[in-house]
């Protein structure tokens, strides 16, 4: 497997202090790999016994045991019942080997608390690295907590070695398999894809190191693709969004899947590229209402604080509601109707309910008189009405209203971006593959729980642990 878009060199940072470059083409991560593909010198029956022991260890409960209590189990010789000499002969992370010697009868034995993979790697050491990574924890914090408790565990350096060689390939392999299943599911559906797309920066401001472009298929509410773009690959971080969208469209083109509807924010670079490249192929491009209303709400807040414009604060909620109604009441997304309904607002606030546009000649509400009135009408020609008209009738804003999405929005993407903060918080720096793997973890978590009604689970993480154990428990390093 190759990650074609990884073209930048990961930068060393505090959180990941080891080189993260990895040759995925030569590494065996695929679940279809079998032990027969490798030349193994160990006897087959011995391998089967070791695999069974490792499976039992993986699924067995683990307990924290104090060293003194553990050694007390070896205090008596099982042959002559005399007191024996016992000590921890070897300790490696979570692994310990206890040696017991009886000076009376000469009985000797060694006991270890877990099996080893490939005869040298303790199984629970790798499982601990997988549990930390797959759950989205920060390794330094998790291992520091265990160290304060006095639990013998792996070092941070060992974690990053496991991450580079085992857990990252496991995550990427699992994502590729899950993504292929989603693509096959969508190919069986009629019509093109209905996508919501947006970009997330790894840090606030205009100096982000990474930009993550995500698309969600609205009909199944699952993350379809996720592209991580490093700012050094584009002119500046503001270009990450367009580059991420291009890579996603290229992926869908290779799979011969068309896009019928694309819902995004009002990014001008994206809008221009979609208008020139995708719209001629039949793609309809809409803007998310929340992103459009957010800018309008800020403008209304600022204007309502000006002198003689205080009445705008009373109309702010109604203006925003009218914007949502404009899109929701136009299911076919006809731009002429959208514009006519929106511009009718200027007349409506002045108690004028007939309009010049043939697309929307009369307001749709019943007569508003007496108790049905909640606020005073604006006086025609007043400063506040002129201010509202100047904001509502701006050519660029009216042009955006013509592209309001009537049904599908990007709220699922906002929820996904909030979920990413658990796996890749913005206050922590990551290498390219470190960030990419954590974004994929967030996508796997989101897809697993996206259509669940109430209960949320981390079953995806247990699936990854099983994949990690199955893939590497018998694979030579």
Secondary structure as the mmCIF struct_conf table of DSSP 4:
data_model
#
loop_
_struct_conf.conf_type_id
_struct_conf.id
_struct_conf.beg_label_comp_id
_struct_conf.beg_label_asym_id
_struct_conf.beg_label_seq_id
_struct_conf.end_label_comp_id
_struct_conf.end_label_asym_id
_struct_conf.end_label_seq_id
TURN_TY1_P TURN_TY1_P1 UNK A 4 UNK A 5
BEND BEND1 UNK A 8 UNK A 8
HELX_LH_PP_P HELX_LH_PP_P1 UNK A 9 UNK A 12
BEND BEND2 UNK A 14 UNK A 15
BEND BEND3 UNK A 18 UNK A 18
TURN_TY1_P TURN_TY1_P2 UNK A 24 UNK A 26
BEND BEND4 UNK A 27 UNK A 27
TURN_TY1_P TURN_TY1_P3 UNK A 31 UNK A 32
HELX_RH_3T_P HELX_RH_3T_P1 UNK A 35 UNK A 37
BEND BEND5 UNK A 38 UNK A 38
BEND BEND6 UNK A 42 UNK A 42
HELX_RH_AL_P HELX_RH_AL_P1 UNK A 44 UNK A 59
BEND BEND7 UNK A 60 UNK A 60
HELX_RH_AL_P HELX_RH_AL_P2 UNK A 67 UNK A 71
HELX_RH_3T_P HELX_RH_3T_P2 UNK A 72 UNK A 74
BEND BEND8 UNK A 75 UNK A 75
STRN STRN1 UNK A 76 UNK A 76
TURN_TY1_P TURN_TY1_P4 UNK A 78 UNK A 80
STRN STRN2 UNK A 83 UNK A 83
STRN STRN3 UNK A 85 UNK A 92
TURN_TY1_P TURN_TY1_P5 UNK A 93 UNK A 94
STRN STRN4 UNK A 95 UNK A 101
TURN_TY1_P TURN_TY1_P6 UNK A 103 UNK A 105
STRN STRN5 UNK A 108 UNK A 112
BEND BEND9 UNK A 113 UNK A 114
STRN STRN6 UNK A 116 UNK A 117
TURN_TY1_P TURN_TY1_P7 UNK A 118 UNK A 120
STRN STRN7 UNK A 121 UNK A 122
HELX_RH_AL_P HELX_RH_AL_P3 UNK A 123 UNK A 134
TURN_TY1_P TURN_TY1_P8 UNK A 135 UNK A 136
HELX_RH_AL_P HELX_RH_AL_P4 UNK A 139 UNK A 149
TURN_TY1_P TURN_TY1_P9 UNK A 150 UNK A 150
HELX_RH_AL_P HELX_RH_AL_P5 UNK A 156 UNK A 162
HELX_RH_PI_P HELX_RH_PI_P1 UNK A 163 UNK A 167
HELX_RH_AL_P HELX_RH_AL_P6 UNK A 168 UNK A 187
TURN_TY1_P TURN_TY1_P10 UNK A 188 UNK A 188
BEND BEND10 UNK A 189 UNK A 191
STRN STRN8 UNK A 193 UNK A 201
BEND BEND11 UNK A 202 UNK A 206
BEND BEND12 UNK A 209 UNK A 209
STRN STRN9 UNK A 210 UNK A 217
TURN_TY1_P TURN_TY1_P11 UNK A 218 UNK A 221
STRN STRN10 UNK A 222 UNK A 230
HELX_RH_3T_P HELX_RH_3T_P3 UNK A 231 UNK A 233
BEND BEND13 UNK A 234 UNK A 236
HELX_RH_3T_P HELX_RH_3T_P4 UNK A 237 UNK A 239
HELX_RH_AL_P HELX_RH_AL_P7 UNK A 240 UNK A 254
TURN_TY1_P TURN_TY1_P12 UNK A 255 UNK A 256
STRN STRN11 UNK A 259 UNK A 264
HELX_RH_AL_P HELX_RH_AL_P8 UNK A 268 UNK A 273
HELX_RH_PI_P HELX_RH_PI_P2 UNK A 274 UNK A 278
HELX_RH_3T_P HELX_RH_3T_P5 UNK A 279 UNK A 281
TURN_TY1_P TURN_TY1_P13 UNK A 282 UNK A 282
STRN STRN12 UNK A 284 UNK A 287
HELX_RH_AL_P HELX_RH_AL_P9 UNK A 289 UNK A 304
TURN_TY1_P TURN_TY1_P14 UNK A 305 UNK A 305
BEND BEND14 UNK A 306 UNK A 306
TURN_TY1_P TURN_TY1_P15 UNK A 307 UNK A 308
TURN_TY1_P TURN_TY1_P16 UNK A 310 UNK A 311
HELX_RH_AL_P HELX_RH_AL_P10 UNK A 312 UNK A 328
TURN_TY1_P TURN_TY1_P17 UNK A 329 UNK A 329
TURN_TY1_P TURN_TY1_P18 UNK A 331 UNK A 332
HELX_RH_AL_P HELX_RH_AL_P11 UNK A 335 UNK A 348
TURN_TY1_P TURN_TY1_P19 UNK A 349 UNK A 351
STRN STRN13 UNK A 354 UNK A 354
BEND BEND15 UNK A 356 UNK A 356
TURN_TY1_P TURN_TY1_P20 UNK A 358 UNK A 359
BEND BEND16 UNK A 360 UNK A 360
STRN STRN14 UNK A 362 UNK A 362
BEND BEND17 UNK A 364 UNK A 365
HELX_LH_PP_P HELX_LH_PP_P2 UNK A 366 UNK A 367
HELX_RH_3T_P HELX_RH_3T_P6 UNK A 370 UNK A 372
BEND BEND18 UNK A 375 UNK A 375
HELX_LH_PP_P HELX_LH_PP_P3 UNK A 376 UNK A 379
TURN_TY1_P TURN_TY1_P21 UNK A 380 UNK A 381
HELX_RH_AL_P HELX_RH_AL_P12 UNK A 383 UNK A 392
TURN_TY1_P TURN_TY1_P22 UNK A 393 UNK A 393
HELX_RH_AL_P HELX_RH_AL_P13 UNK A 395 UNK A 401
TURN_TY1_P TURN_TY1_P23 UNK A 402 UNK A 403
STRN STRN15 UNK A 404 UNK A 404
BEND BEND19 UNK A 406 UNK A 407
BEND BEND20 UNK A 410 UNK A 410
HELX_RH_AL_P HELX_RH_AL_P14 UNK A 411 UNK A 423
BEND BEND21 UNK A 424 UNK A 424
TURN_TY1_P TURN_TY1_P24 UNK A 426 UNK A 427
BEND BEND22 UNK A 428 UNK A 428
HELX_RH_AL_P HELX_RH_AL_P15 UNK A 432 UNK A 449
TURN_TY1_P TURN_TY1_P25 UNK A 450 UNK A 451
BEND BEND23 UNK A 453 UNK A 454
HELX_RH_AL_P HELX_RH_AL_P16 UNK A 459 UNK A 472
BEND BEND24 UNK A 473 UNK A 475
#
